[in-house]
Amino acid sequence: MHTQDTAELLLPRSREANERLHALIPGGAHTYAKGDDQYPEDLAPVISHGRGAHVWDVDGNRYIEYGSGLRSVSLGHAHPRVTEAVRREIDRGSNFVRPSVLEVEAAERFLATVPTADMVKFAKNGSDATTAAVRLARAATGRPRVAICADHPFFSVDDWFIGTTPMSAGIPAETNDLTVTFPYGDLVATEELLTRHEGEIACVILEPATHSEPPPGYLAGLRELADRHGCVLVFDEMITGFRWSEAGAQGLYGVVPDLSTFGKALGNGFAVSALAGRRELMEHGGLRHSGERVFLLSTTHGAETHSLAAAMAVQTVYSEEGVTARLHALGERLAAGVRDAAAGMGVGEHVVVRGRASNLVFATLDGSGQPSQEYRTLFLRRLLAGGVLAPSFVVSSALSDADIDQTVDAVAQACAVYRKALDAGDPTPWLGGRPVKPVFRRLV
């Protein structure tokens, strides 16, 4: 795609498709984070197709894409080894009245990749897996409360989590009261919470790492706290799985949770997630125990053959092609380029890249250093004009050095406008309409 000026980037077909989407689908998308309210007004491309690190919109524009599929497509779109594995299984049937032999093969492969777990059960989305972990912890401990990390943005669409967000409409207060929060990295505050609710908290659930590295000894300290207070320790590895290491953050940092959940990159865009953990806990959802049964996970489509084949192919590509190392190398190149571009335009303290190299995000800060949706809008508009679709800077392994160079050029152009807005003390003239909005908000 040639570099475009913002004024030239017109998306008439995308605008019309967005109207059709809103007329038929609440929110105009099947994931709130993909909504057109997350993009500048009239600049929300509707995608036609993708290949590798690029996507094309229905207006014919090509973009370098970051954060692909909300971090699920880490190998690039339509990766040949994954699509071939999927195509092969589709021709053999996708769903049967009894388990496919592929289910045991996929389980063996997953547990070889994540050796800290003894058993695994597959599902289609992350919410089902995390909710199953919570249900299992409550059943195993006989306790009602769940402790979630307050600094992590999303765990599940289910009531136990959504009730804690500004979008809690429709969820009874009694449900909300059963979820308590703790701050990331603060063992003292977490111990105080566990002591205050002694004997009531079934599990502690968190992303083991996010936009910053865990403080030294933090995860091991959390493991010790959970053991001392009789709680189940759950790692949400939806993002960290296959981005921190093939075995997730637990594989990188060497701290073993009782239960962990995986998804996103596991299927390279195909619908597959996993709940994994210690046998004595997981078997509560099975048939080889003498206790009360737990309805762990039971989904019609949870073990579709083509999704499990995709997951196995992803694991093969990661191990044979060193994908995790490539993600980090690409991310380091991108982060350095963005930081240099921002500094060169005098906005290095306002356009800030954060996170592990394989999972980069950016912050847009106003003149006083506060996060700003207005400045984010300005920044996104200029990136789109430069052929870059980037709600984050999360890389896929399909990116080339040329892609990153083009991205850095687009960032430099965006930062030049950013500097003008800061000097004017008002970004409004460069917004082109209403600002982008946060996903979690009480009112539309």
Stockholm file with secondary structure:
# STOCKHOLM 1.0

chainA/1-444         MHTQDTAELLLPRSREANERLHALIPGGAHTYAKGDDQYPEDLAPVISHGRGAHVWDVDGNRYIEYGSGLRSVSLGHAHPRVTEAVRREIDRGSNFVRPSVLEVEAAERFLATVPTADMVKFAKNGSDATTAAVRLARAATGRPRVAICADHPFFSVDDWFIGTTPMSAGIPAETNDLTVTFPYGDLVATEELLTRHEGEIACVILEPATHSEPPPGYLAGLRELADRHGCVLVFDEMITGFRWSEAGAQGLYGVVPDLSTFGKALGNGFAVSALAGRRELMEHGGLRHSGERVFLLSTTHGAETHSLAAAMAVQTVYSEEGVTARLHALGERLAAGVRDAAAGMGVGEHVVVRGRASNLVFATLDGSGQPSQEYRTLFLRRLLAGGVLAPSFVVSSALSDADIDQTVDAVAQACAVYRKALDAGDPTPWLGGRPVKPVFRRLV
#=GR chainA/1-444 SS CCCCCGGGCCCHHHHHHHHHHHHHSGGGSSSGGGSGGGSCTTCCCCEEEEEBTEEEETTSCEEEESSHHHHTCSSCBTCHHHHHHHHHHHTTCSCCSSCCHHHHHHHHHHHHHSTTCSEEEEESSHHHHHHHHHHHHHHHHCCCEEEEETTSCCSCSSHHHHTTSSCCTTSCHHHHTTEEEECTTCHHHHHHHHHHTTTTEEEEEECSCSSSCCCTTHHHHHHHHHHHHTCEEEEECTTTBTTTBTTHHHHHHCCCCSEEEECGGGGTTSSCEEEEECHHHHGGGSSSCSSCCCCCCCCTTTTCHHHHHHHHHHHHHHHHHTHHHHHHHHHHHHHHHHHHHHHHTTCTTTEEEESCGGGBEEEEBCTTSCBCHHHHHHHHHHHHHTTEECSSBCCCTTCCHHHHHHHHHHHHHHHHHHHHHHHHTCCGGGTSSSCCCCSSCSCC
#=GC SS_cons         CCCCCGGGCCCHHHHHHHHHHHHHSGGGSSSGGGSGGGSCTTCCCCEEEEEBTEEEETTSCEEEESSHHHHTCSSCBTCHHHHHHHHHHHTTCSCCSSCCHHHHHHHHHHHHHSTTCSEEEEESSHHHHHHHHHHHHHHHHCCCEEEEETTSCCSCSSHHHHTTSSCCTTSCHHHHTTEEEECTTCHHHHHHHHHHTTTTEEEEEECSCSSSCCCTTHHHHHHHHHHHHTCEEEEECTTTBTTTBTTHHHHHHCCCCSEEEECGGGGTTSSCEEEEECHHHHGGGSSSCSSCCCCCCCCTTTTCHHHHHHHHHHHHHHHHHTHHHHHHHHHHHHHHHHHHHHHHTTCTTTEEEESCGGGBEEEEBCTTSCBCHHHHHHHHHHHHHTTEECSSBCCCTTCCHHHHHHHHHHHHHHHHHHHHHHHHTCCGGGTSSSCCCCSSCSCC
//
